[in-house]
Amino acid sequence: MVKLRLKRYGKKREASYRIIAINNNSRRDGRPLEELGFYNPRTDETHLNVPGIVKKLREGAQPTDTVRSILQKAQVFEQVNAQT
């Protein structure tokens, strides 16, 4: 199963995350299938590849709880439902 989850990078105590599509049995910082966005929790900055995320969600990818809340704030699920 493909998951949409966060991949950590950055210095100690200055973490940033990439939103990636990855197999659910891969490690957290493993090689992703595709990088779909960026999230910085310190500044609450996000950059999302919305068409790529919508495509992965339609293919059956399951977001983690944190990624789901980021996508809800960006109103991505409305685009998934509107195009079906």
Protein Blocks (a to p, Z undefined) as FASTA:
>chain_A
ZZdddddeddehiaccddddddfkbcfklccfbdcbdcdfklopacddfklmmmmmmnop
acdfklmmmmmmnommmmmmmmZZ
